[in-house]
Amino acid sequence: MSASSPLRLYQFLILAAGLVGILLSISLAPAAAEQSYTVRFEGAPADIKDKLKLTSTLENGVRDYPTAAALRRAALRDIKALDDALQAAGYYNGRTSFELEPGANIQKPVVVFTIEPGAPFRIVDYEILYSDEHDGRPLNFKDAGISPDHSAAGADLRDAQRLFLNFLWDSGYPAAEAKNRRAIANLDEDTAHAVFIFTSGPKARFGDIRAKGLKKTNPKYLSKLKTWQLGGQYERSKIVAYRDRVAATGLFSTIEVAAGAPDEAGVAPIILNVEERARRTLGAGASFSTSEGPGGRLFFEHRNIFGKGENFRAEARGSTIEQSLDFSLNKPLPSLPGHAFSNFEFSNETTEAFNARSIRVSGGIAKRWFDRKLETRSSVALETSNIEADGSEERTYLISVPLSVLWNSEDDLLGPTSGVRTGIVVTPYSGSQTFTQAEWTARSRVTFGEGGRFTLAGRSALGATFGSAFDGLPLNKRFFAGGGGSVRGFGFQEAGPLDSENTPVGGRSLIEGAVELRGKVSSNIQLTGFVDTGSVSSSNLPNFNEKFFIGYGGGVRYLSAIGPVRLDVAFPLDKRESDRGYQLYIALGQPF
């Protein structure tokens, strides 16, 4: 580390402390105006005291009551609401009274609510009744596999009712409804008898899908997405899963799924009402960084091109270091479930380390597992590159078989607030050279603070190369670190070893990590502080003894309707003579 390292470390610590101070000193909304009275609760059970306070208009300061008469009238109204709240919580013998303690001198009058809750009632018997006539229905909670907790609280009775209704829906009764519920109290014994009234309608089995509103989509494609067997017993959970599958196609703006009336044989058609989205999209994006210059992209997407969910996409990207043109076609395979894909890509890279023009053609199959959160993918790719560096030129011809496993539980594409994304890709290459590369990446975040105001996000990556010496590895297949998507604070590809002319040389292995603290200062403004690090090594496996390059900085995010718009400023912790003093990044979406 150079002689300036202590000063850089001191600057980093000062900046980090300042950012944390800003995030933790976010002001709260102003307090409500001071009231001319105070409220006190006595005798309220600890488990419902907060709920009772929320019920009281006096406690919540809905308005001011400057006279004693006005306070008394408001307290009488609160007593009725508090008694109702006691009963809703299962305290059927509870009663509330109040007393007004006048203020003396400059003291405020005090409204004292005295709660006499009595014992919480316990449900000793549950009764299921039906208002229609059908055979074979469950007659009690035991038949439905439900074990209520015998609480007499209204919320617990409602939950028990909902569980029983869900059981009916998943037991072949698509028209089941909850009609009423009540608790009959025995005030002398602090017990109650709960009565639930339902209608079930006739039992049904799954029939064919009847789709309405289709214009381009082939009905057979939607039928292949179904989550049930024809003739199987109706289960509402399978209807919900089917709707999720239809929504995941991205073809429809409106989706409604419901069972129709069963026929004499008990077979119910499944009615699907949809409204198709526009099938073509034209979009553009822009970015800027001092390490990579201005950048932009233009894309065209044609969904459902042949009526069975196929997706064609053409995308052009350009910046001072890379220009590319990409064509892709995806075809859903609902019975897998998964999709087949093909891709053609041309790219032109102009970096400090090398210049390369490449053409790549690939195709393969992806399969999804575990509610579509896990994806396994295999493909075959052919590529050729013309690589120029140090006045020499090399032509490579490679065939590869990329194999990948990806787990993705993130809740949003551009601005995720929860979930994990992690995956590993192993790619054997053969042709002009023979070698294998493996890459592992992971990112996640946790939210905390009131209303999820703060987010702590992290990212890591490892790369390795097997079967090739460092000098024999094509330059465009080496690992590099540095730039907006890597180690912020360093130039593109420059967070690693340099040759005598300060040109990045890359490596056979890679280590990267980043942590970022984000905090909202308003509903759509977020401040951030971050630290990135990375290391590139000529060894085939990640080498934790190599020099690590560290960048640090802060930024601001504008949380727009289309995703976060971010502005970051980053600094190298241990600046070399060839490194800039800072780097600036502007882009759409969180960095990770």
LINTA-V558007 format. One record per backbone hydrogen bond with DSSP energy under -0.5 kcal/mol. NH is the residue of the N-H (numbers start at 1). CO is the residue of the C=O. If there is no record, write none. Layout:
((NH | CO) (NH | CO))
This chain:
((5 | 2) (8 | 4) (9 | 5) (10 | 6) (11 | 7) (12 | 8) (13 | 9) (14 | 10) (15 | 11) (16 | 12) (17 | 13) (18 | 14) (19 | 15) (20 | 16) (21 | 17) (22 | 18) (23 | 19) (24 | 20) (25 | 21) (26 | 23) (38 | 109) (40 | 111) (42 | 113) (48 | 45) (49 | 45) (52 | 48) (53 | 49) (54 | 50) (55 | 51) (56 | 52) (60 | 56) (61 | 58) (62 | 57) (71 | 67) (72 | 68) (73 | 69) (74 | 70) (75 | 71) (76 | 72) (77 | 73) (78 | 74) (79 | 75) (80 | 76) (81 | 77) (82 | 78) (83 | 79) (84 | 80) (85 | 81) (86 | 82) (87 | 83) (88 | 84) (89 | 85) (90 | 87) (91 | 86) (92 | 90) (94 | 91) (95 | 116) (97 | 114) (99 | 112) (101 | 99) (101 | 110) (102 | 100) (107 | 104) (109 | 36) (110 | 101) (111 | 38) (112 | 99) (112 | 110) (113 | 40) (113 | 111) (114 | 97) (114 | 112) (115 | 42) (115 | 113) (116 | 95) (116 | 114) (117 | 115) (121 | 90) (122 | 190) (123 | 150) (124 | 122) (124 | 192) (125 | 192) (127 | 194) (128 | 139) (129 | 127) (129 | 196) (131 | 198) (134 | 132) (144 | 140) (145 | 142) (146 | 141) (148 | 146) (152 | 121) (154 | 88) (155 | 88) (157 | 153) (158 | 154) (159 | 155) (160 | 156) (161 | 157) (162 | 158) (163 | 159) (164 | 160) (165 | 161) (166 | 162) (167 | 163) (168 | 164) (169 | 165) (170 | 166) (171 | 168) (172 | 169) (172 | 234) (173 | 168) (174 | 172) (176 | 173) (177 | 199) (179 | 177) (179 | 197) (180 | 197) (182 | 195) (184 | 193) (185 | 183) (186 | 191) (187 | 185) (189 | 186) (190 | 186) (191 | 186) (192 | 122) (193 | 184) (194 | 125) (194 | 192) (195 | 182) (196 | 127) (197 | 180) (198 | 129) (199 | 177) (204 | 172) (205 | 266) (206 | 232) (207 | 268) (210 | 270) (211 | 209) (212 | 272) (218 | 307) (221 | 218) (222 | 218) (223 | 219) (224 | 220) (225 | 221) (225 | 222) (226 | 223) (231 | 206) (232 | 229) (234 | 204) (236 | 169) (238 | 235) (239 | 235) (240 | 236) (241 | 237) (242 | 238) (243 | 239) (244 | 240) (245 | 241) (246 | 242) (247 | 243) (248 | 244) (249 | 245) (249 | 246) (250 | 247) (251 | 246) (253 | 275) (254 | 275) (256 | 273) (258 | 271) (260 | 269) (263 | 267) (266 | 263) (268 | 205) (268 | 266) (269 | 267) (270 | 208) (271 | 258) (271 | 269) (272 | 210) (272 | 270) (273 | 256) (273 | 271) (274 | 212) (274 | 272) (275 | 254) (276 | 213) (277 | 251) (281 | 301) (283 | 299) (285 | 297) (287 | 295) (288 | 586) (289 | 293) (290 | 584) (293 | 289) (295 | 287) (296 | 318) (297 | 285) (298 | 316) (299 | 283) (300 | 314) (301 | 281) (302 | 312) (303 | 279) (303 | 301) (304 | 310) (305 | 310) (307 | 304) (311 | 330) (312 | 302) (313 | 328) (314 | 300) (315 | 326) (316 | 298) (317 | 324) (318 | 296) (319 | 322) (320 | 292) (320 | 294) (323 | 348) (324 | 317) (325 | 346) (326 | 315) (327 | 344) (328 | 313) (329 | 342) (330 | 311) (331 | 340) (333 | 338) (336 | 333) (337 | 333) (338 | 333) (339 | 366) (340 | 331) (341 | 364) (342 | 329) (343 | 362) (344 | 327) (345 | 360) (346 | 325) (347 | 358) (348 | 323) (349 | 356) (350 | 321) (351 | 354) (355 | 388) (356 | 349) (357 | 386) (358 | 347) (359 | 384) (360 | 345) (361 | 382) (362 | 343) (363 | 380) (364 | 341) (365 | 378) (366 | 339) (367 | 376) (368 | 337) (369 | 374) (373 | 369) (373 | 370) (374 | 369) (375 | 406) (376 | 367) (377 | 404) (378 | 365) (379 | 402) (380 | 363) (381 | 400) (382 | 361) (383 | 398) (384 | 359) (385 | 396) (386 | 357) (387 | 385) (387 | 394) (388 | 355) (389 | 392) (392 | 389) (394 | 387) (396 | 385) (398 | 383) (399 | 430) (400 | 381) (401 | 428) (403 | 426) (404 | 377) (405 | 424) (406 | 375) (407 | 422) (408 | 373) (409 | 420) (411 | 418) (421 | 443) (422 | 407) (423 | 441) (424 | 405) (425 | 439) (426 | 403) (427 | 437) (428 | 401) (428 | 426) (429 | 435) (430 | 399) (432 | 397) (435 | 429) (436 | 466) (437 | 427) (438 | 464) (439 | 425) (440 | 462) (441 | 423) (442 | 460) (443 | 421) (444 | 458) (445 | 419) (446 | 456) (448 | 454) (452 | 449) (453 | 450) (454 | 448) (455 | 518) (456 | 446) (457 | 455) (457 | 516) (458 | 444) (459 | 514) (460 | 442) (461 | 512) (462 | 440) (463 | 510) (464 | 438) (465 | 540) (466 | 436) (473 | 469) (473 | 470) (477 | 474) (478 | 475) (479 | 507) (483 | 487) (483 | 490) (486 | 483) (488 | 486) (490 | 487) (493 | 482) (494 | 491) (495 | 481) (496 | 494) (499 | 503) (502 | 499) (505 | 497) (506 | 497) (507 | 479) (508 | 537) (509 | 537) (510 | 463) (511 | 535) (512 | 461) (513 | 533) (514 | 459) (515 | 531) (516 | 457) (517 | 529) (518 | 455) (518 | 516) (519 | 527) (520 | 453) (521 | 525) (522 | 525) (526 | 557) (527 | 519) (528 | 555) (529 | 517) (530 | 553) (531 | 515) (532 | 551) (533 | 513) (534 | 549) (535 | 511) (537 | 509) (544 | 542) (546 | 543) (549 | 534) (551 | 532) (552 | 571) (553 | 530) (554 | 569) (555 | 528) (556 | 567) (557 | 526) (558 | 565) (559 | 524) (559 | 557) (560 | 558) (560 | 563) (563 | 560) (565 | 558) (566 | 564) (566 | 587) (567 | 556) (568 | 585) (569 | 554) (570 | 583) (571 | 552) (573 | 550) (575 | 573) (579 | 576) (583 | 570) (585 | 568) (586 | 288) (587 | 566) (589 | 564) (590 | 414))
